Amino acid sequence: MDRWTKLYSPLIGRIFLGGFFLWNGIEEILNFSGTQNIFLAINNLPYPTIFAILATAIEVLGGIMLIVGLKTRISATVLILYILVTSTLFFSSSTSLTTQLFLENMAVVGGLLYVTAYGAGSWSKD
């Protein structure tokens, strides 16, 4: 493996993975009423506002931790669980759009599984 790949590929991969979650979390903060409405739409979900706050915190903090490379395996595992739970809650219908979004989420899970298996790589706090 060449030096560039070993030094920079893990960092760039973490920036893309973490940036995905950080961006979504920031959008959820900026449109928090919309985020709350998403959780309100789930039948029988107690305390939807608390779940909206928790989801936003997981995305923002998990994204930052991945980018920085801090507790990378733990944060990637938490984000995997988060995606699996939210995918089962929100993608219950089988339209082509929801199927596409579900498959995209599974691709992100694949990247996160890679991080849990091999760690943060270079340029990290781990």
N, C-alpha and C positions, 0 to 999 in steps of 0.2 A: 504494500500500500504506500502510495507516495505521501510525502510530508504534508502537502496542502490538504489532501483528503483527510488525513488523520487529525490535523489541527483544526480545520475550519468546517468540515462537513457536520460534525455533531453540533457545533454552535449554530450554524445556519439552520439546521433541522429543528433545534430547540426554539430558535426565534420564530420560525414559521408555525410550529405547533403551539407554542405559548402565545404567539401573537393572535392566532385564531381565537383562543379563549379570552384573552385580554380584550380584544376588539369587541367580541360579543358581550362581555361583561360591561364594558363601558357603554355600549348601546343600550343595554338593559337599565343601567343607571340613568342615562339621559332620557329614557322613555319608561320610567318606572311604573307609571299607571298602566301602560300596555303590558308590561311584564306581569303586573298583578292580575290583569284581566285574563292572561293566559292561564294562570293558576286558578283563578276563580271559575274558569270554564270546566275544570276537572271536577266531575261529580264526586261527592263524598270525601273531598280532600279537606281535612281540618287545617285551620290556620293558613290559608293560602298566602297571606302577606308574609308570614314568617318563611314559608317555602320560597317565595320570590326573593327575599333578602338572602337566604341561604344559597340559592342557586347563583345569584349574582356574585356573592362572596367567593364561592367555589371557583367560578370562572375567572374572576379578577386575580385572586390570590394564586390559584393554580397556574394561570398564565404567567404571572410574574415569576413564580418559583421555577417554572420550566425555562424561561428566558435567562434568568440569572444562573440557573444550574444549582439551586439550593434544594436539598432533599428531593432530588429529581425522581428517584424511583417511587417514593411515597406519593409525591404530587401526581405523577403519571398514573399511579394505581387509583387514586381518588378520582381523577378525571375520567378514567375508564369506567369506574362504577357509576359516576354521574351520567356519562353518555348512555350507558346501558339502561339505567333507570329512566332517564328522560325519553329515550327512544321508545321504550315500551309504553310509556304514558302518552306520548304525543303522536306516535305514528301507528295508531291502531287501524286506521282505514287503509285500503289498498289501492289508492289512486297512483298513477304513474309518478306524480310529483312526490308524494310521501314515500314511495318506494325509492326514488332517486335520493331523497334526503336521508333516508335510513341507510342506504348503501354508502353515501358519503360519510355519514357518522361512523360506519364500520371501518372505512378506510382510515379515519382519524384514530380509531381504536387500534388498528394495526400499527400505526406509527407510535402510539403510546406504549403498546406492548413491546416494541423494539427498544424504547427508552427504558422500560422496566427491566428488560433482559440485559442490556449492555451498559446502562448508566448514562451519565451526562456527557462523558467524553471530556475533551480538553476545554479550557476556558470556562470552568465552572467553580462553584463554591463547594461542591461535594468532595 
